[in-house]
Amino acid sequence: MPATAVFESVELTELFTTYTAAQDSIGTHLAETVAGQAAHDPLLVATGTDLALFAGDGSAPAVEPYRLSTRGFKELAAVSHLGPAVATLARMREVEPAGIWRADAQRLLAACKAGRAANSARLWRDKIAVGAFAGREQDIARMVDYGCRLTERLLERALDDPSTLTMAAVRRDYLAGPAGDLPVSFNRVMIATFFLTGMDIAHRLIAWCDERDVAWERAMVIIAGRAGRPTAGVTEESHSVAGIVRAAARGRMARDRLFIAPHAPVFPAFDGTDVSTVAALEDEYRRLWASLRATSDLGGRMFEGYPRFAVRPPEHITVGAGSVSVHEKPAVASPDDWFALTTRLRVVMEDPRQLLSGAVTDYASRQLIQAGNDPSAVTVPGLDGEPYPHPDGEA
């Protein structure tokens, strides 16, 4: 049966577009008016790869390609992912004992051995060479070696005796620890790798914003486009870059000046030379921010006398042995608050809004601010002070 055509009244549709959904609508004119008032305010736009600052004085934007210039991200993520990979294999074996889990386990085992053979302090110090990791390269190499060896041991045992590859055994003998001859649990390895990556990005973005002396009281901030998995990063609490921007502002930016805009246009990843594609979107970004702010302000003026909407600051959620659930990442009391840190690992896995790599980035950002943005003065949980064995032939 053919679809029935939808009738629209021309006159009433014209009335609809007079206010909205048209280039010359009243609503559009209001946004343009607000944008004109804020034309000289600094505008900060963060995408999944870059941070751009439009100064508001007609100059070309300054762009920091924070993601593509991240050294060591994939190398650390490779180790972070060993935990979920092993758990995935256990789940696959439980569901389908004769399935492809064995072939995947053999692939992971071979990749672990190859990665461990390539790992060294020299690799981290001279080739990957992350400024924020300076002085910790030997410890990072030991952690990577340990994480790979621990994973290899579990996989070899599972391939020899598949009955040992259960979720209970993975939690007991691999993730949770330490027990027996396991000096460091793999949960701590995952926390350390996530923290190191978050600390590096936060350190560079905080320094970049500080160098440009952003007028945070007037700053217009947009977090544009998709971040991570399709459902992630849609709230300020779950978006790691939003947290870094908040930290860089050091309390000088009002909460209602930052908007998360997953469907906003995104300029191509910055190649380090051509800013024209970034600059071309400045007017559109300013109109977007202004339209959101204009509607919010209009609501307050229209309904004065009724309870107003207020952006809620992040809650200071604490967890302990008696906690049953949380609705966002809990606060971390100290670098050895392992219950809260490990709960964060569960939250970013279970909550589709979260970025997996953002488990502790906000915590790393706050620690950096307290330490004057000096990574060497920050304690890296899961790395600093942990008894990682010295691998043979260490260099």
C-alpha positions in Angstrom: 0.0 0.0 0.0 1.5 3.4 -1.0 2.3 5.7 1.8 -0.3 8.5 2.3 1.1 11.9 1.6 1.4 14.1 4.7 -0.6 17.3 4.4 0.9 20.5 5.7 -0.9 23.8 5.9 1.1 26.3 3.9 0.0 29.1 6.1 0.7 27.4 9.4 4.0 26.0 8.2 4.9 29.6 7.3 4.0 30.6 10.8 6.2 27.8 12.2 9.2 28.9 10.2 8.7 32.5 11.0 10.1 31.8 14.5 12.4 28.8 13.9 13.9 26.3 11.4 14.7 29.0 8.8 17.8 31.1 8.0 15.9 34.3 8.5 13.7 33.2 11.4 13.2 35.3 14.6 15.1 32.6 16.6 18.0 32.8 14.2 18.1 36.6 14.5 18.2 36.3 18.3 21.2 33.9 18.0 22.9 36.4 15.7 22.3 39.2 18.1 23.8 37.3 21.0 26.7 36.1 18.8 27.4 39.8 17.9 27.5 40.7 21.6 30.1 38.0 22.2 32.0 38.4 19.0 35.2 39.4 20.8 35.1 36.7 23.5 37.5 33.8 23.3 36.0 30.6 21.8 37.5 27.2 22.6 36.4 24.2 20.5 37.5 20.7 21.3 37.0 17.8 18.8 38.1 14.2 19.2 41.5 15.1 17.9 42.2 18.8 18.3 41.7 21.9 20.5 41.2 25.2 18.7 41.2 28.6 20.3 39.6 31.5 18.4 40.8 34.6 20.2 37.9 36.9 19.0 40.2 39.5 17.5 40.0 38.3 13.9 43.3 36.4 14.1 43.8 32.9 12.8 42.9 30.2 15.4 45.6 28.5 17.4 45.3 24.7 17.2 46.7 22.0 19.4 46.5 18.5 17.8 46.4 16.7 21.2 45.3 13.3 20.0 47.3 12.7 16.9 50.4 14.0 18.6 50.0 11.7 21.6 53.0 9.5 21.8 52.7 6.1 23.5 48.9 6.0 23.5 48.6 2.8 21.4 51.5 1.2 23.3 49.9 1.8 26.7 46.4 1.0 25.4 47.8 -2.3 24.2 48.6 -3.2 27.8 45.4 -1.7 29.2 43.4 -3.9 26.8 45.0 -7.1 28.0 42.5 -7.2 30.9 39.3 -6.9 28.8 40.9 -9.3 26.2 41.5 -12.0 28.8 38.1 -11.6 30.3 36.6 -11.7 26.8 38.3 -15.0 26.1 37.0 -16.5 29.3 33.5 -15.4 28.5 33.8 -16.9 25.0 35.0 -20.2 26.4 32.2 -20.3 28.9 29.6 -19.6 26.2 31.1 -21.9 23.5 33.8 -24.2 24.8 34.6 -25.6 21.4 34.5 -22.1 19.7 37.2 -19.8 18.4 38.5 -18.7 21.8 41.5 -21.0 21.5 42.7 -19.5 18.2 42.2 -16.0 19.6 44.1 -17.0 22.8 47.0 -18.2 20.7 47.0 -14.9 18.7 47.0 -12.9 21.9 49.8 -15.0 23.4 52.0 -14.5 20.3 51.3 -10.8 20.3 52.2 -10.5 24.0 55.5 -12.2 23.5 56.4 -10.0 20.5 55.4 -6.9 22.4 57.4 -7.9 25.4 60.4 -8.6 23.3 60.2 -5.1 21.8 59.7 -3.4 25.2 62.6 -1.7 27.0 63.4 1.4 29.0 65.3 2.6 25.9 62.2 2.3 23.8 60.2 4.5 26.2 63.0 7.0 26.8 64.6 7.4 23.3 61.9 6.5 20.8 58.4 7.0 22.3 59.9 9.8 24.3 56.9 11.3 26.1 57.8 14.4 28.0 55.3 13.8 30.8 56.9 10.3 31.4 60.4 11.6 31.9 62.2 9.8 34.7 59.6 7.0 34.7 60.7 5.1 31.6 62.4 2.3 33.5 59.4 1.7 35.7 57.0 1.8 32.7 59.1 -0.8 30.9 59.0 -3.0 34.0 55.3 -2.7 34.2 54.8 -3.5 30.5 57.1 -6.5 30.8 55.2 -7.7 33.9 51.8 -7.2 32.4 52.7 -9.2 29.3 54.4 -12.0 31.3 51.4 -12.3 33.6 49.0 -12.5 30.6 51.2 -15.1 28.9 51.2 -17.3 32.0 47.5 -17.2 32.2 47.0 -17.9 28.5 49.5 -20.8 28.4 47.8 -22.4 31.4 44.4 -22.0 29.7 45.6 -23.5 26.4 47.0 -26.5 28.3 43.9 -26.8 30.6 40.8 -24.9 29.2 38.9 -25.5 32.5 41.2 -23.0 34.2 39.9 -20.1 32.0 36.8 -19.0 33.9 35.7 -15.5 34.9 36.1 -16.4 38.5 39.7 -17.5 37.9 40.4 -14.4 35.9 39.2 -12.2 38.7 41.0 -14.1 41.4 44.3 -15.0 39.8 44.8 -12.1 37.3 42.7 -9.0 37.9 42.2 -8.7 41.6 45.4 -10.1 43.3 47.9 -9.8 44.6 48.0 -13.4 45.8 50.7 -16.1 45.9 53.5 -15.1 43.6 51.5 -12.2 42.0 53.1 -9.0 43.4 50.9 -6.6 41.5 47.3 -7.1 40.4 46.5 -6.5 36.7 43.8 -4.0 37.9 46.6 -1.8 39.0 48.4 -2.2 35.7 45.2 -1.0 33.9 44.8 2.0 36.2 48.5 3.0 35.7 48.3 2.8 31.9 45.0 4.8 31.8 46.5 7.4 34.2 49.7 7.8 32.2 47.8 8.5 29.0 45.4 10.9 30.7 48.3 12.6 32.5 50.1 13.2 29.2 47.2 14.7 27.4 46.1 16.8 30.4 49.7 18.1 31.0 50.0 19.3 27.4 46.5 20.8 27.1 46.8 22.6 30.5 50.2 24.0 29.4 48.8 25.0 26.0 45.9 26.9 27.6 48.1 28.6 30.1 50.5 29.8 27.4 47.5 31.5 25.7 46.2 33.1 28.9 42.6 32.3 28.1 40.1 34.8 29.6 38.1 32.0 31.2 35.4 34.3 32.7 34.3 35.2 29.1 35.3 32.0 27.3 32.8 30.2 25.1 33.5 26.5 25.1 32.1 23.8 22.7 33.0 20.1 22.9 32.1 19.1 19.3 31.5 15.8 17.6 31.7 12.2 18.6 34.1 10.9 21.3 34.9 7.2 21.5 32.0 4.7 21.2 28.8 6.1 19.7 27.1 6.7 23.1 30.2 8.0 25.0 31.2 11.5 26.0 27.7 13.0 25.8 27.9 14.5 29.3 30.5 16.7 30.8 31.3 14.2 33.6 31.9 11.4 31.0 34.0 13.5 28.5 37.6 13.5 29.5 38.6 16.6 27.5 35.8 18.6 29.1 37.3 17.6 32.5 40.7 18.8 31.4 39.3 22.1 30.2 37.6 22.6 33.6 40.9 21.8 35.3 42.8 24.3 33.1 40.2 27.0 33.9 41.0 26.6 37.6 37.5 27.5 38.7 37.3 30.8 36.7 34.8 29.5 34.1 31.1 29.4 35.0 29.5 26.0 34.5 27.0 27.3 31.9 29.6 28.4 29.5 30.6 24.9 28.3 28.3 22.9 26.0 28.6 19.3 24.8 27.6 19.2 21.1 27.9 15.7 19.7 26.2 16.7 16.4 28.2 19.9 15.9 30.3 20.1 12.7 33.9 19.0 13.2 36.9 20.3 11.3 39.3 17.8 9.8 42.2 16.6 12.0 44.7 19.4 12.0 47.8 18.6 10.0 50.0 21.2 11.7 50.0 23.7 8.8 46.7 24.7 7.2 44.3 26.4 9.6 42.0 27.6 6.9 39.5 24.7 7.4 39.5 25.4 11.1 39.0 29.1 10.7 36.2 28.6 8.2 34.0 27.2 11.0 34.5 30.0 13.5 31.3 31.9 12.6 29.2 28.7 12.7 30.6 27.7 16.1 29.9 31.2 17.5 26.3 31.1 16.2 25.9 27.6 17.7 27.1 28.6 21.1 25.1 31.8 21.0 21.9 30.0 20.0 22.2 27.6 22.9 22.9 30.4 25.3 20.1 32.7 23.9 17.5 30.0 24.4 18.6 29.4 28.0 18.6 33.0 28.8 15.2 33.5 27.2 13.7 30.8 29.4 14.8 32.6 32.5 13.3 35.8 31.4 10.0 34.2 30.3 9.4 32.3 33.5 10.9 34.5 36.1 9.6 33.6 39.6 9.6 29.8 38.9 12.5 27.6 40.0 15.5 28.1 37.7 17.6 25.4 36.1 21.1 25.3 37.5 23.9 23.2 36.1 24.8 20.6 38.8 28.4 20.4 39.6 29.9 16.9 39.7 28.9 15.0 42.9 31.5 13.9 45.3 30.5 10.3 45.3 32.4 8.1 47.8 32.4 4.3 47.7 33.4 1.6 50.2 33.0 -2.1 50.8 29.3 -1.6 51.5 28.5 0.3 48.3 26.1 -1.5 45.9 26.1 0.9 42.9 27.1 4.3 41.7 25.7 6.5 38.9 29.0 8.1 37.9 32.7 7.7 38.6 33.4 7.9 42.3 35.8 10.4 43.9 39.4 9.2 44.5 40.6 10.0 48.0 44.3 9.3 47.3 46.6 7.4 44.8 46.2 4.2 46.9 42.3 4.4 47.1 42.2 1.1 45.1 38.5 0.5 45.8 37.5 3.8 44.2 40.0 3.5 41.4 38.9 -0.1 40.5 35.3 0.9 40.7 36.0 3.5 38.1 37.3 0.7 35.8 33.9 -1.0 36.2 32.0 2.2 35.6 33.7 3.0 32.3 33.0 -0.5 31.1 29.4 -0.7 32.2 28.2 2.9 31.5 27.8 3.4 27.7 28.2 7.2 28.3 31.8 6.8 29.5 35.0 6.8 27.5 37.0 3.7 28.4 40.3 5.7 28.3 38.7 8.4 30.6 38.7 6.2 33.7 41.1 8.4 35.6 41.8 11.4 33.3 39.8 13.8 35.4 41.7 12.6 38.5 45.0 13.0 36.7 44.1 16.5 35.6 43.2 17.6 39.2 46.5 16.2 40.5 48.4 18.1 37.9 46.8 21.4 38.8 47.6 20.8 42.4 51.2 20.0 41.5 51.6 23.1 39.2 51.3 21.0 36.1 54.5 19.1 37.0 54.1 15.4 36.1 57.1 14.4 38.1 55.3 15.7 41.3 52.2 13.6 40.7 51.9 10.0 42.0 50.9 7.6 39.3 48.7 5.0 40.9 49.6 1.5 39.9 53.1 2.5 38.8 54.9 4.5 41.4 56.2 2.4 44.3 54.8 -0.9 42.9 57.1 -4.0 43.1 57.4 -4.8 39.4 60.2 -7.4 38.9 63.3 -6.5 37.0 63.2 -8.4 33.6 66.3 -10.2 32.5 68.6 -8.1 30.3 66.9 -4.9 31.4 68.0 -1.8 29.5 
